[in-house]
Amino acid sequence: MRLTADSHVHSEFSWDTGGPGSAAHGTMEATCERAVHLGLPAVFFTEHLDLEDAWLTDPEDFAEHENHLVGADGVVAVPPFDVDGYLESIERCRARFPQLRIGTGLEFGQPHLRTTAARALLDLGLFDRIIGSLHTVAHGDVRCEPNTLFRRLPADEVIRRYLAEVPALVEGDEPFEVVTHLDYAARYWPEEAEGPFDPRRFEEEFRTAMRAIAASGRALEINTRRLRPWITQWWAEEGGRAVSFGSDSHTAPALAANFPEAMLLAEAAGFRPGDDPRELWRR
């Protein structure tokens, strides 16, 4: 089976990898080497663009290499995205790996709230693929990631609050074409206290979110960090017309993880690749 493009990849230019020079995570060059080794036709380096004004976290929710970003009050201060350094690295990798199609990209957090701020900082038109993420949910006067909220609210309420914001994420014309990791809150489900995550408890909420995404004309990412076959099935049943594939890798070994299985799931749901492996799969 010929692999498709990995449309959700991070390098040292994403703030949660520790930054350039950090040994915490992988580099763009190492990831490209891995892509060539795997026979991957293309990658999009979708670096984090998070512009929250008041983002509260618990220290235990950040890895050691990220802890310096958390203030004594728990508010996260994300460093600015080094656009020039990123683009220079992209060009170096394109020259070094001519057999690999390397696309530029952003994983834009909360684009429905932060597009004006983003446009004041950089030219969003520079990027080949922008994927939209919902990483935080409102909690009083601040926003928190789901892993932090699970300590403050009942588990079911966290999932439902997260999914209830998805229609607002996609109702406008913000410049992103793919919604990534719709199961983001479920990643942090407190299994020890609540038992295994059962999507059927939240089926209507997931389907409502999917219908909103489909109505916006955007694609849904099959995030392969943890494959959830029901997402692809429900997406097709709720009118979804396109999917992308994203490993959400922050290290070279995680690139294209579970891609063969994800591609089979997409095919079973009626999605088919285009002539260019960088294209979305459509029904």
N, C-alpha and C positions, 0 to 999 in steps of 0.2 A: 504494500500500500504506500503510495506516494504521500508524504506528509504535506500538510497545508501550512500557511504562514502562522507564526506565533505573533499575535497582535497585542500582547500585553506582557512586556518585558521591561525590567528595571536594571539600571546599572549604577555605577558610583555617583551618578548625577541625581539620583533620588535621595532625598534627605534621610530616609529610614535605612539606607545602606551604610551610613557612616560618613559618606562624602568621599571625594577624591583623596586617595592615599590611605584610606581606611582598609584594614585587613578583615573587617567584619563580614563583608559580602563580596560578591564578584564584581568584575570590571566589564566594561563594554567589549574590550578585546577578547577576554576569556570567554565571554558569552558567544561572540562571533566564531571563535575557534570551535566551541561546542556545537554550534549550529552547523558548521561545515562537516564536522565529524558525524553528526546525525543525518546529514543529507537534507536538512531543512532548507526549503527554497527561499524563505524570507523571514525577517523579523522586523517588528516595529518597537523601537525603544520608547516606551510611553512613560516618561518620568513624572513623578508626582508634582502636581501644582496644587498646593493647599494654602489657602489664603484666609483662614478663619481669624476672626477678630478675638474671640474668647472661646478657647478650646480647652476644656478641663479634663484632666486625666488623673488616674491614680498611679503612683510611681511604679507599681508592680506591672502595669500594663505596657511599660516601655522596656525594651531590652537594654542591656548595659551600655551599648554603644550609642543609645539614644537618650539616656537619662539626663545628659547635660542640657537638653532642650526643655526640660521641665523645671519651671520655677518653684520656689518654696510654696507658692499659693496653688500649685498644681496646674497652672496655665502653661500651655505649650507654646513655644516660640520657634516656629519653623524657619530655617534659614532660606534666603532667596534662592531661586533656581538660577544656576549659572548657565544662561542661555548660550553665551559665546563659547564657553568651554565645552559645552555639550555639542554644539554644532561643529566645532573643530574636531572633536573626537569622532563624530559621525563621519566626517570627510576622511580622516585617517583610516578608519575601519573600512570604508568603501574602497579606498585605494589598496588596502592590504588584502581584502577578501572580495575580489571582483566577482567571484562565483555566487556570492550571497547578496540578495537584494535587501538593502538596509533602509528601512523607512523611519522617518522622524515621527515623534508623537508625544502626547501628554496624557496622563491620567489626571483629569481635572476634577478635584473634589468639590462637591456642592456647586456645580456650575450655575444652577438656578439662583444662587445667592451671591456669586462671586465673579460673574462675567465682566461687570463694569470695572472691578478692581484688576482683573486679569488683563483687560485691554489697555489699562493705564500703564502696565508693566512691560508687556511684550506684544509682539505681532502674532496673534493666534493663526494667521494665515500662513505662517512659515511651516506649519506642521502637516504631515501627510495624513495622520489619523489622530483624532482626539476622542478618547473614551471618557464617558461621564461616570463618576462614582458618587455614591452616597456613603460617606465614611462616618458622619456625625449626625446626631439627632438632638433637637432642642430639649433642654432640661432647665426650666426656669430662665434665667438671663444668660445662660451659657449653652454651649453645645458639647456633647460628649460622644465618644465612640461607644458602640454597644457593649464592649467588654467592661467598660467602666460603669455603664448604666445597669448592668446585671447586678451590681452590688447595691444599687439604689432603688430599684423598682422590681416588681414581680417579673419573672422571666417572660411570661406570655405577653405582658404589656410592652416589653422592650421590642419583641419581634413585631408586634402589631403597630407600634409607633413607627418603627423603621419602615415597614411596608406602606403605611399610610402616607408617608412623605414622597413616595415614588411618583405618584401622579403630578405633584408640584415640580419634581425634578425635570419632568419631560414635557410639561404643558407649554413651555415657551419655545422660542427659536434659538436658544443658546447653541453655540457651534460645537456640538459633539454628535457623532453618528452612532455610537454604540453605548449601551448601558452595561456596565461591568458588574460582576459578582453580586447578583441580586440576593444571594444567600449570605451576604456579608455578616449580618447580625447572627445568623445561625452558626457561623464559624465559632462563635464564642459562647454558644449555648452551655449553661452550667450543668453538664451531664452528671457530675457527682451528686448534685442536689436534686436534679429534676429527671434523671434518667435520660436515655438516648433521645435525640431530637426526632420528633415525629412530624413531618411536613403536613400530614393530613389534618392536624389540629389547626393549621393555618392555611388550608388549601384555598379558601375563598379570598383571603387577603393576598396570597401570592397571585392568584388568577386575576384579581382586580388590578394589581400592579402591572401584570403582563399585558392586560388589555389596554391600559394607559400607554405603555411603551409602544405597543403595536399601532395604536391610533396616532401616535406621534410620527410614525414612519421610520423610527430608529430600529437598529438591530439589537439583539440581546447576545451578550457574550456567554459562551459555554466555558466557564472558568474551570480549568482542569486541576487546580490545586487539590480539590476534592470533588470527584465526579458525583453528580446527583442526577440520575437518569430522569427523574420526574420533572426536572426543570425543562429539559428539552421537549419532553412529551407535552407538558402543559402549555409551553410557549407555542407550539404548533397548533394545539387545540384552541388557543385563545387568539388566533389570527396572526401570530408572528410570521413575518415573511423572510427574515434574514438572521443569520447568526455569524459571529466571529468566534475564534478559538484563542484563548489566552491562558498561559500557564501562570501568569502573575509571578514569574520567577524573579528572585532577587539574588540568585546564585546561578552560575553556569550549569551545574548538574541538574537543576530543577527545570531547565528549559524544555519546553514541549512535553512535559510530564503527562502521561496518560492520553496523548494525542490519538493514537490508533483507536482506542476505545471510544473517545469522544467523537471521532469522525464517524464511527459506525453508528453511534446513537443519533447523530445528525442525519445520516442517510436513512435510518429507520423511520425518522420523523418526516421525511420527504425533502430534506434540504440537499442541494447539490452544489458542487464547486463550479466556479467560472473558469474561463480559459487561463486567467492569470491567478496564480496561487495567492496573490495579495488581496484578491477580491473577497467580499463577503460571500458566504454560501446562501443561496436563495431557494425559495419554494415557488 
